[in-house]
């Protein structure tokens, strides 16, 4: 590379083998031709870097600078390492070798100079660009918005051995109170893993003292130490002390959250210091600690709406977010649909099914061994609450809700997965054009379980889903191209049905869990496309899975 591009690239020093096994190669790039835009990174005519080349192809080369001019810029980790790969699995191709890493470095510099980096998308920009968290500590889940104040209390709730929830208001007596200290400056060099490092970062986040200048803001460690000591004094002897830091993001907006822990012996020093003080005031300084005391950081799952974009935000099922949905029939399709609605963010689910779970149903319905003998609606309710604990779920052991009129009037969507004529006709009677929920009817075919049908009756439509299904069926049965779907409107043949057990067993349809989940997922997504429609769109969707006798297929048909 150096020989081929002598004016643009050079190996500027002797490569060295690092104790970690990496090969350190000093390089120099010509950057004088890169265009600078306001707000972009200012570059010299030539810039020096160090390439860290790993022992194996599994790790891409790392790029580091030996100065502090890039500190605080987006995608600069701990002030020195340039983040040239956001997704190593997709972006690092070992077959292309080190030259591809140099190309990415050049592209990084070009984007940085042109101010193309959006600091809002740099999640860990506030704390040096890297996440903190020890695998041996529980993950802290944060969903509440955090007030931006200098000091406040947080409350930890133990959910499991590997999960704690952090709240900013007391909601139950079992919560553990911890100090939450609001910092006034971001931490572009990170926070450190020993007490001396943490205090140094709090008081001098830009390492100005190392550069021979005074820090540009008042120290932040006194408030931190006082809050830590006060909190530790309320905890039992030998117990570790946890705390949280709110770190302002350089781009503004909600602060970044760090949750740390000091060991029990260090917390005991604080407790003794508080007990032995001679004044009402708690005054703590760094000399109270062994400065080599380790500070461990909990992984934080930050799920605040202000900092997190849902992964399904562009999907049709996002239309169910915040909605109240009824699922009548919690079997082959309904049990899967209920889970998909839960993961899509539905606010409230009303489940109805009079059935009891048996072992044979586990082949294709969304239940487990421990559910056998339980009612379908109740077992599905428990599963849903295991997936999301912020959703309201009402389970009815009848085929319809007990207080039907009251619950019907508060629903946004009602999904009939019962394959029951009388339920379909009941919903048709309730489908007046006046204000009412969207009504949907779903089913799969008996012979293969790979075909699906979804009939939708939108609010403002006088026809119910069952009547729409009947009218569409009249048209489908005379359409030779749709012959595989005639099965939805013709009498079932005995040879097509499955009798799962000996004796007087109710015939059922064929199909696996994979088939049911795939059909249910497709129908749920199609239904989601109707929910946000400003004008009522009613009709019937016919779908076929790729491995069905029809092959992949979808058609939407509106009734006459």
C-alpha positions, 0 to 999 in steps of 0.5 A: 500500500505504501509503495502503491500510494506514496503520496497518500499513505505511508508506514511512518514507523517501525511496527511493534508487537504489543503484549496483547498479541496485537501488531501496532503499525504507525501509519500516516494519511494525507488528508489535505484534500478532505473538505471541511464543513462547519462543525466538522472535525478539523484535520491537518494536511497529514494525520498520524494513526496507529493500526492495531492488527489482531492475531486472527481474522475474527477481530478487525484492525483498530485505529488509534490516535496519539493526541487529544484533538479528537476528544469529544467528537462523535464516534471517538472512543475514550478520546483516542480510538476511532470507531470505523466499524459500527457493525463488525459482523457485517462491515469487516471482511477479512478477505479484503485484508488490512487495506479495507480497514484503511479505506474505512478510516479514510471514509471515516475522516471524510465524513467527520470533516464534512460533519456528517456524523449525527451525535444523536445516533451515538448512544454512548457518546456521553461516556466515551463512546463505549458501554459499561457493564460487568456480566457478573452483575445484574442488568438494570432496566430503566423505563421511567424518564429521569428528572435532570437534577443535581441529586435525587434518590433512585429505587431498585426493585429486584425482579430476578437474580439477573435483573433490577428495575430502576425507578425514580419514585418509591412504589413499594417497600421492598425497593432499595434506595440509592443515590442518583447524582446528576453530572454537569458535563459529559465524560468523553474519556469514559468513567474508569473502573477504580475509585481514583479513575472515577473521581478523576473523571468526575472532576476533570472529564476532559483531562485538562490537568494532564494537558497542563491547563485547569479544568473548565468547571467546578469539581463534581466528586464532592456531591457524589461522595456525600450522596454515596456516604449518606446512602451507605449509612442506611444500608446493613454492614458489609453490603455493597453500595450501588449508585447511579450517575446521569450524564448529559449527552453532548447533543442534548436531550435525555441524559445517559445513565450509569449504574455502579457498585462499590464493594462491601468493605469500601461501603463499610469505610463510608459507614464508619466515617458517617458514624464517627463524624463530629458535626451534623454535616457529612463531609467525605473526601478521596482520603476516606477510600483506598483509591484502588478500590474497584468500581463495577458497572451494571449493564443498563437496558435503557428502555426510555421512550425518549432514547429508544426507537422500537425495532418494529416502528416501521412494521404494520404491527406497530399500529397495534401499539397502545391499543385495546384488542380482543382475541376470541379463541386462543388456539392454533391461530389465536394463541400466536396472534395474542403473543404478536400483539403483545410484542407489538405494544398493545396496551390491553388484551381481552382473551376468551376461550372455554378450552382446557390445554392437553398435551396434544395441543403443544404440537402447534399451540403457543403453550408449554408442558406446565400449562397442561390442565389449565384453561387456555385463556388463563395460561395465555394470560400468564405467558403474555405477562411473562413477555411484558409486565406493563400490559393489562390482560383480562382472561375469560373462560367463556367463548365471549367476554362476560360483560360483552357490551361494556368491553366491546365498546372500549375495544379498538380491534376484535379478532375472532379466531374461534371458527364459530358460525354463531360467534361470527353471526353475533359479531355481525349483529354488533357491526353497526356503522356507528362508532365500533371497533374494527372486527376481524375474522381469521382461519386456516385450512383443514387439509394443510394448515398452510393457507390463511384467510382474514376478513376485515370489517372496518368501522363505518362499514355496515357489513360484518366480517362474517358477511364479508367472508360470505360474499367474498366466498361467493366470488372466489368459488367461481374463480378457477385461479383461486380453486385452492381457496375454495376449501374455506367455503365448501364442506370438509371431507372426512379424509381432510380432517384429523382425528387426534385421539381415539374415541369421540374426538372432535376432528381438527385440522392438520398443521404444525406450530411453524405453520400456525405461527407463520400464518398467524404472523402474516394475518396479524401484519395484514390486519395491522395495515388496516388499523391506521387507515383514515378511510374504512377499507373492508374485505378479505385477504387470502394468503398461502405460505411458500411451502403450501400447495399453492406456493407463496400467494396473497390477494385482497378481495373486497365484497360487492 
